Amino acid sequence: MYHRQILPNGLRVVCEQVPHVRSVAIGFWVLCGSRNETRREQGITHLLEHMAFKGTSKRSAREIAGVIDSVGGHLNAYTTKEYTCFYVKVLDRHFQLGMELLSDLVLNALLAPEELEKERNVVLEEIKSYEDSPDEQVFDLLTQTILNGHPLGHSILGTPETIRNLTREDLLAYKERFYTPGNSCLAVAGNVNPEEVIAAAGEYWGKFHGQTAGEEKIPVKIKGENILKSKKTEQVHLCVGTPGFPRDHEDRYILMVLDNILGGSVSSRLFQELREERGLVYATGSHYAAFMDTGLFTVYAGTSLENFTEVLKVIRGQFEDLKNGPLSGEEVQRAKEQIKGNFWLSMENSTNRMSRLAKSDLFYKKIITPEEVVARIDQVTAGEVLRVARTLFQDDFLTLTAIGPFPPDYALERW
């Protein structure tokens, strides 16, 4: 059973009653991510998310941890390029506690100066850890290169310089700008009835207020090029990318099927050729990331410097095969069955159900049911996959980024 309601303050509440589980997942979602930051603010969304756990007007950081541990629940948050999510998962009998605790974190965070200094150092260490992860860096380098200066290319963590310079006043002003009812969604999934959800939302979130100013839309200008970054690593970590489709594009389900065929599983074309047949890589795969106004489709592989060019040629060859065909209905059907199977298995988790509800509301302003998603996947044909491949895998769109032990005189061969 689904229910969607807007509270008097403008906060949207979406819920799904799942009577066969013992848990309830509650999430507060706000349309505020690294894409909303100015250059000087880079990393502020993520830092603000961290600071919510450092104490409120009602609880210290230790008390926050103690409350959730005392009922065996889970409390966490994360920041993406387009939204921030705070969520709690508890047994159904602790629903009221979960709702109250989440509202306390979001609405009453103190952002105390002494805690800010400590958490600033935590994030700086997180950035250092990221710098030691070239397999993560190469994705960000690709995003920055393709999006050509757009804020979507900003690092979610920020830079050491911006993190050191952010003040408590900056965090308060940023929160006031984006953390408003009209820019947010409260999503609940689990063994709780909609009437109880709406009543609790009104009790704990009714005083949430504010109005988000309209944000200027910055056009996305796609650029394709090759970027090689020399770093002392054992492998070359590479990404080949192309623009994808935005969240609301009618071809997004077709691209999901293409993604699965190319590199979405251990039976995919890339995994089978690069690892199983040629032994050139340990890890490889593809990924489709959709944003509100654009998208990215990427292929990743980690290989030796000696095999770098050969891996690129295999990837390019797979692009050409998907553009030119043939593509059997049997291969497409296998991909669709895997996508649907993974999707339905994920729906056995109340947190995943809550997340799907929230994204549906945030980005589409309606509830898209699992049955609707599966029906659209079922409609995808081999001809549509070939058409989308021809649209995306054009030479002018392709971008390569690679991080590895490239010598100063390294010259990239044509691939």
N, C-alpha and C positions, 0 to 999 in steps of 0.2 A: 504494500500500500504506500503510495506516494502522496505527499502533501507539500504545497508551496504557499507561503503567506508572507505578506509584507507588514512589518510592525509599524505602528504609528510614527516612529522616528525614521522610517525609511529602510531599516535593515531587513534584507530578504532572508527568510528562513525556509530551508528545504529539508525534508526528512523522508526516510523510508523505514517503515516498520518491518523488521525481519524476525518473526516470532520463533524461528527454529534455532536461534543463537542465544547465548547467555551474556553477550557483551553489548556495549553501546559505544560507538565512536562519535566524537563531537569535534568539529573543526571550525575554526574561525579563519576565513580566507579574505584577503584584501588585495585588490588590484594595485599592487605596488611592488615593483621589482627593480633590478639594476637598470632596466631601460628607462626608468623614471628619474634617474640621477643626472645631475650636471657633472661636468668633469671634476669639479672641486668636491662633489659629494660622493664620488665613487666609493662603494663599500658601506654607505650609511644604512641602506636597507637591511643588510645582513647584520651589521653591528647593532641596530635597533632591535632586531629579532633576538640576538644574544642577551641584550640588556633586560628584556622582559622577565628573564628567569633570575635576575639578580636582586629581587626584592620588590615588594609592593607596599602600599600603605597599610596592609593587613598582615603580611607575612614576610619573613626574611627568606633569603635564598635557601637556607637550610630547612626552614619550615615548609617551603614549597616542595622540596624533595621528599621530606618526611611524610607529608600528607598523601602524596600519590603512592609512595612505597607502602604505606600502612594499609592500603586496600589492594595491593598487587596490580596497580594500574600502570599505564604508560603515558608519559607526557613529553612532548617534543615539539619542534618547529623546524621549518626550513624555508630558505629563500631561493627563488628562481629569478629568471630574467623578467618575468611578467607578473608574478604574484608572490605573496608570502602566506604561509599556512602555519597556524598554531593548532595542535590537536591533542586530544586526550582520549584514551580508551580504557574503560572500566567495566566491571561487571554491571549488569542491568540494575541491580539493587543500589548501586552507587551513582546512578545517573545524575541526581541533584548535586552531589558533591563535584562530579566532573564538570557540570555546567557552571557551577559557581567558581571553581578553581580557574577554569579557562577565562572567564570574564574578569576575574581578579588580575590575572597575568596581563591581559590586553589593556584593560581600562585603567588599572591602578599602579602600573609600573612606576617606580620612583625615579629611575635613571640617576641614581645617586652618584655624585662626582667621584667619590672614592672607588665605587664599583666600576665606573666607566674606565678609570685608569687601569684597573686590573684586567678588565675584559678587552681593553685596547691591546694589551700585551698578549692575551690569548689569541686574538685575531691575527696579530703580527706573526705569532708562531704558526698559526694555520696557513698563512701565506708562505712561510718558509717551507712547510711540509708540501704545499702545492708546487713550489719551485723544484722540489725533489721528485716530482711526478711528471715526467715528460709525456706520458700517455694521456694525461689530463691537459697539459699545456697545449699540446698540438691541436686539440679540439678548439680551445679558445683562440689560438692563433688563426685557425681556419675561419672561425666566426668573425673575428676582427677584420680579416682580409676580405672575405666575401661581402660583408656588410659595409665596408669602406667608410669607417668613421661614425656609423650610426650608433646611438646609445645601446642598442641590443648587443653590440660587440663589447661593451664594458665587462670587466671581470666582476663577478658577483662579490668576491672578497674585497675588491678595491686594491689600492696600491699602498705600500708602506707609507708613502708621503701623505696620501689623503687620510688614511686611518690615524696617523699621528696628529693631524691638524683638525679633526672633527671635534666639536665641542658639545657639551650638554645642550646648549641653546640650539645648536644645529639639529640635534636629534628631536628635541621638543617641537621645533618648527616643522620639521619633516613629517613627524607623526601627525601633527595638527592638519597638515596639508592633505595627507592621504588616508589616514585612519578615520574614516567617516562612515556612517551607516549606508549611504548611497553608493559607496565604493567598495562595499563589503558583502559577505555572505556568511551565514551560519548554517552549517550542514550537519545533519545527524542521521546515523544509520545504526539499526540494531533493535534489540527487544524492548522497545518503548513505543507507546502510542502517540500519535500526532498531537492530541489534545494536551498531553503532559509536556511535550516538547514546546509547543507554543506558549503555554503558561509559564514554563521555566525561562524561556527566551525573554518574555516580557518582564519577568521579575529580575533577572540578572543583567539583561542588556537594554532594558527600557530607557535608562538614563544616558546611554551612548548617544552622542550628538556630534554635530559638525557638518560642514558642507564642503565637498571637494570642488576646487576651481577647475575649470576645463583646461586640460593639458594640450599644448600645441603639438600637433602631429608632425613628426619629422619624416619626410619621405625617405624610403630605403633606396639607395643607389647601389646596385649590384656590380661588383668588379671581379673579374677572373684573372689570376696570375699565379706564379710559382714562387713560394717563399721557403728557402732552406735556412735553418738556424743551426749553427754548429754548437754542440754541447758534448761534454765528455760522458757518453753513455755507452752501454754495451750493445744496444740496438738502435736502429733508425725507427722512430715512431712517425708514421705518416698518416695523413688524412687527405682524401680526395673528396671534394664537395661540389655541390651545385645548388642553386636556389630550389627550394621545394614549394609547397603550397601553404597558404595561411590556413588557420583553424577552420574557417567556414567555407573553404573551397569545395566545390562539388566532386572534385577528383581525389580528395584526401584518402578515401577508402581504397581507391585503386592504387595509390602510392603505398599504402600499408601492405597490400598484397605483393607489389613489386619489391618492396623492402624485404619481405620474408623470403621471396624466391632468391634474391641476390645475396643477402648476407644476414638474414634474420635468425638462422638456426644452424645446428651442426650438419644438417642435411642440405644446406643452401649451396648454391653454385660456387660462391667464393670460398667457403670453408672447405668444400670438397676438393676444389682444384688447388688452392694455395697450400693447404695443410695436408690433406689426405693423399692427393695424387703427386704433388711436387715436393712436399716437405719443406716449404720455404718460410713458413711462419708457425708460431705457436698460437697467437691470438689474431683473429680477424673478424670483421662483421660490418654491417651497415646499420644506419640509424636515421629515422625521419623525425625531425623536430619541427613542430608547427607553432607559429606565433600568430598574433592577431592580424598582422598586415603582411607577413611574408612567411617563409619556411626555409629549412635547410635539409638537404639530403647528403649524408656523409658516409664514406667508407673508411674504415680504420684497419691498419695492419702494423705489426711490429716485426722487423726482419733485420738481417745483417746488412752492413753497407755493401757487401759484395752482391747481395741479391736484390738490392733496392730497385734497380731499373727493371729487373725481370718481374718483380711483384707489380710494379706500375703497369707494365705491359699486359699482365694477366688481368688486372682491374679494367684497363681500357678495353681489352678484348671482350670481357664480360658485358661492358656497356654496349659495345657494338652488337654483340649477340642478342641483347635484349631489344635493341633498336630495330634490328633487321629480321628477327625471328629465325625459324619458327618457334612458337611457344605452344606446347600441347595443353589441351584442356585438363588433362590428368595432372600436370605439374601445378597448374593454377588451383585446381581443386584441393590438392594436398596442402598448398599454402593456406588456402581459406580455412580448411579444417584445423590446421595448427593454430591459426590466429583465433578462431572461435573457441577451440579447446582451452587455450591459455586464458582467454578472456573469461570464460565461464568459471574456470578454476579460481581465478582471481576474485570473482564475485562471492566466493565462500568466505571471504575475509571482510568483516564489517568496516574496517578502516578503508579498504579499497572501494567499497560501496559508497562510503561517505565522500571520498575523494572524487569519485566519478560524478556524484550528485553536485558537488560544489563547482567543479569545472563546467558542468552542463549549465548551471545557473550563471556563473560569472561570464562565460563567453557566448552563450546562446540565449540567455534570459528565459530558459524553459527547461523542463526535465526531458532529457532524451533517454528513453528506456533501453535496457540491454537488448531487448528484442528488436528494437529499431536499429541498433548498431549491427547486430548479427544479420538482419535482413538486408542491410545495405552491403555488407561484405559478401553475402551470398549472390548478389547481383553482378559482381565484378566478372568480366569476361577476359579471355586471353587477348582479344583484339584491343580492349581498353588498356591493358597493361603495356602492350607494345606501343600504343599511341602515347601514353605518358612517358615511356622511356625515350621516345623520339623527341618529346618536348623538353625533357630535362637534360639529357646527355648530349648537349650541343657543345662543340669545341669552345665557343666563346664564353660559355658559362663555367667550364671546369676550372677549379682552383685546387692547387696542391700546396699543402704545408707539410714540412718534415723537420723533425728535431733529431739530431744524431751526431756521430763523430765524423762530420764532413771535414776533410782537409781544406786549407785556405784556397787551394787551386782547383777545388772540385768543380767539374762542369757537368751539369745535368744533361743526360742524353735525351734525345727526342723520344717521347713515349706515347 
